[in-house]
Amino acid sequence: MIANREEGASPVSADHHITRLSSRRNPLRADGYEAALDRTRGWLLARQQTDGHWVGELEGDTILESEYVLLHAFLGREHDDVCKRCARYMLERQLPEGGWAIYPGGPAEISASVKAYFALKLVGYSVDDPALVKARKVILDLGGAAACNSFTRFYLALLGQITYDDCPTVPPELVLIPSRLNFSLSAMSAWTRSIVVPLSIMSHYKPVRRIEPKRGIDDLFLNDSRRRPRCNEPLFSWARFFLAADRGLKWADRWLPVSWRRPGLTAAHRWMLEHFEDSDGLGAIFPPMIYTIVALKCLGYDSDSTSMEWAWRHLADLEIREGDTTRLQPCVSPVWDTAIATIALSDADEPADESAVERAVVWLLGKELRRGGDWQVRRPNVEPTGWHFQYANGYYPDIDDTAMVLMALLRSPEAGGGNQVAEALKRGVDWLLAMQNRDGGWAAFDVDIDNEVLTKVPFADHNAMLDPSCADITARVIELLGTLGHKASHPAVARGLEYLWKSQEPEGCWYGRWGVNYVYGTWQVLQGLKTVGVPMDLPALVKAADWLESVQQPCGGWGETCRSYDDPALKGTGEPTASQTAWAVLGLIAAGRASSEAVVRGVQYLVDSQSDDGSWDEPEYTGTGFPKVFYLKYHLYRIYFPLMAISRYSQAVARTRGLAPGALASRIPAEPKPLD
C-alpha cells in the first residue's frame, strides 16, 4: 500500500497551500444553509412511508416503454390502452431532430430509436406521421435497423422483422456447464444470468408473431439487408471463435433432433422457476421480466396460469401512470433509497428526527436476506445475509446495498449493544469481507466475475457481461469498515487500498461505475479513505481533491454528462446538478477542505438553486446502469445527497465555532470499537 499511494500524484504548489491555509484562518461561510437544510428535512420526512421506508421513482430511457409495447404486440395486444399511453410518453421524449436518446442531452441512439419507431407503428401511427418521418431519417443516417444491438434483434425476430438466424444463439446448455469452469453461467454477472436463462428458452423455440408488412419496419433497413454488421476482429481471436460456435449451434438446431436440447431446456426451465421464489419478478429487473413472459409462453403456460399471472403482475407494478401517458421503471429502489435517506436524515442531527430514523432502521432490518443465493456458488461456506436493492430479490443481495444499509444501521442508538442491530452488523461485515475480489476490490454482486473472454460472445454487446471490481463500491466498503473503527492496516482494507491506488486516473480522479461518473467515483474514494485514517495530505489524494476543485463551474456547482463514459475527455463536464454538486462537496469535506472557497461556493449553489419546497430540479440522469448502454435517474438523489452535503457542511461550521457535538456525534464516536 505504501509503495503505491503516491501513484499519479503531482506536486502541489506553495501558492495553493497558502490559499487554503488563509481560508482556514478567515473561513468563508455560505448563507442560508440552515434554512435550506430544514426545508429538505421537511420534504424528506413528509415522504417517508408509514412503515418507515422511502422509495423514489427510478427512471430510465424509452427502451422500457417500447419493449413493453413490443411484448404486448407479440401477444396480439398492441391496441391495449397501456400501449397507447406508452406511445404518447415516447413521443414526448423524442428528440427534436427525430431519434431517441438514452439520457437527457444525449445523441440519438440506434437501438432505442428503432424500438420506439417500431412500437409507434404497431400502436397505429402512420408511416407519414411527421414524428416517424423525422425518426426514420435519423435511424437510416445511423446505419439503419441492421445496426441494432443483439437484444433489440430478438425483439425484431419476435415480430418477424428478421429471422433468428440474424440473432446470436443463446444456448440453454449454459445452465449445464459446471460452475467451476470460467465459461459457465455462474461466470457471468448476476443481471446477465437472469436475462440469459429465459432468453435461451426463447432462442430455442424461436417464437414469431407475423404482422402485416405495412406495420413492420422494412423501411428502416438499408439496401434491404437484415444481417448483423461484419466482424472486424482478427481471424484468430475469441470473437471469431464464438461466431464459429454460434454457426455450429445454428447448424445443430437445424439438423439434429429436438431431443438433443431437452436436458438444457429442462435445466433452464427449472432454474427460471427456482429464481421466481422470493422475488419481484425474475431478477426483479425489467429485461428478464419481459423475457420471462415470452419464455413461459414458449413452454406452453396458459395466460391464466399462476406463473404467468405472477410474471405479469410484477411487470405491471413497474408502470407509472401520469396524465394520458404511462412510463415504466426498470425496477424499484426502496432499500437503496431508505438506506441513503436514513444516513442523510441522521446527518442533519435533529433529535426530532430520531423516530423517523428508528422506523427506517426497523424496516431495513426486516429486509435482511437470511437465505442462500447465486453468490454461494463462489462462497459456499459463508453465512447467508445481505441486502438487495428492491422490495424482494431473494437470490441477489448486493455488496453496494449491503454496505450502505450497514452504515444506515449504525445510525441506530442500538448499534453498539448485543441486539438485533449489532448481530446484523456482524453478519453483514463478515459477508462483505468474504466477497472481496482477488484484486483487492469489491464488485456489485459476486466474486471474481472478470473473465474478459466472455465479453466476446455474440450476445455480450450490452456491456454488462461481467461484474468486476470498481472504485466506488470498493471505497464504500472501506468507508463502512472505517466507520466501524478499522484502519488502513486491516488486511482487507489494505488490499482494497492497493486496488484504489492502481485504479486512480492520471488527473487524480476515479471512475464511477454506478454513478455519473468521475465526480461520483472521486467523492466516494475520498470519503472512504478518510474513514480508515489515510492522511488526506498524501499527494495522490491532494491531487484528487484538486481535480474536484478544477472542474467546479462558475455557478459554484458541479455536473458531469453521461457521455463521459464514451469520451473520457469530458470528465467532470456537463450541466450542473444538485446530486453531483453534493458529491463533490462531500468529497472535498472528506479531504479536509470544508472551509475552502470551493466548498462554500458549492453549498451556496445548492442553497440558491433549491426550490421553495426544499427539493431541487434535476432533469439530468446521474445514475448508471450499464455504462454506454443504460443510464438512470434516481428521483431521490436530488434530495438526500444535497441534504447530506449541507448537513456535513453545517457540522464542519459548528466545529470551527467550537460548538458541542449533537446527537449524531454522540451515537457514532470518533474512534468506534471494531467488530470482532
URJO-V579282 format. One line per field, one symbol per residue. ss: DSSP state (H for helix, E for strand, C for the rest). phi: phi as a letter, one per 30 degrees, with the letter a starting at -180 (. if undefined). burial: 1 if it has 24 or more other C-alpha atoms within 12 Angstrom, else 0. Layout:
ss: ???
phi: ???
burial: ???
//
This chain:
ss: CHHHCCCCCCCCCHHHHHHHHHHHHCCCCCCCHHHHHHHHHHHHHHCCCCCCCCCCCEECCCHHHHHHHHHHHHCCCCCCHHHHHHHHHHHHCCCCCCCCCCCCCCCCCHHHHHHHHHHHHHHCCCCCCHHHHHHHHHHHHCCCHHHCCHHHHHHHHHCCCCCHHHCCCCCHHHHHCCCCCCCCHHHCCHHHHHHHHHHHHHHHHCCCCCCCHHHCCHHHCHHHCCCCCCCCCCCCCHHHHHHHHHHHHHHHHHHCCHHHHHHHHHHHHHHHHHCCCCECCHHHCHHHHHHHHHHHHHCCCCCCCHHHHHHHHHHHCCEEEECCEEEECCCCCHHHHHHHHHHHHHHCCCHHHHHHHHHHHHHHHCCCCCCCCHHHHCCCCCCCCCECCCCCECCCCEHHHHHHHHHHHCCCHHHHCCCHHHHHHHHHHHHHHHCCCCCCCCCCCCCCECCHHHHHCCCCCCCCCCECCCHHHHHHHHHHHHHCCCCCCCHHHHHHHHHHHHHCCCCCCCCCCCECCHHHHHHHHHHHHHHCCCCCCCHHHHHHHHHHHHCCCCCCCECCCHHHHCCHHHCCCCCCEHHHHHHHHHHHHHCCCCCCHHHHHHHHHHHHHCCCCCCCCCCCCCEEEECCCEEEEECCHHHHHHHHHHHHHHHHHHHHCCCCCCHHHHHCCCCCCCCC
phi: .ddcdcdidbecddeddddddddddbddbdciddddddddedddddcddddjccacdccccddddddddddedecicdcdedddddddddddcddedkcbccaeidddcdddddddeddddddkdddcdeddddddddddddjiddddddddeddddecidbcddccddcdddedddeddddcdeddcdeddeddddddddddddhdbcdbdedcdbedccdhhccddeddcdeecadedddddddddddddedcddeddceedddddddeddddddhbdjeihbeeddddedddddddjdddcdedddddddddddddbcbicbbbbcdacbdddddddddddddddicedcdddddddddddedcdcccdaeddecbdccddajbcccdbaedbdbddddddddddddddecdccdbddddddddddeddddcddddjcbcdbbchcbddeddcddccddhbdcbdebdddeddddedddddjdcddeeddddddeddddcddedjcbdcdcbdbdddddeddedddddcidddceeddddddddeddcdcedjcbabdeddddbedceiclddbddddddddddddddicdcdddddddddddddcddddjcbdbddcbcbcceibbbbcddcedcddddddddddddddddddidddddddddcddbddddd
burial: 0000111110000000000100000011110011111111111110110001111111111111111111111110011001111111111011100111111101111111111111111111101000111111111101111111111111111111111111111111111100000011111111111111111111111111101000111111100001110000000000100110010011001000000010011111101110111111111111111111111111100000001101110111111100000111111111111111111111111100110111111111111111011111111001111111111111111111111111111111101100001111111111111111101111111111110001111111111111111111111111111111111100011111111111111011111111111111111111111111111111111111111111111001111111111001001111111111111111111111111111111111111111000111111111111111111111111111111111111111100000001001101100000010
//
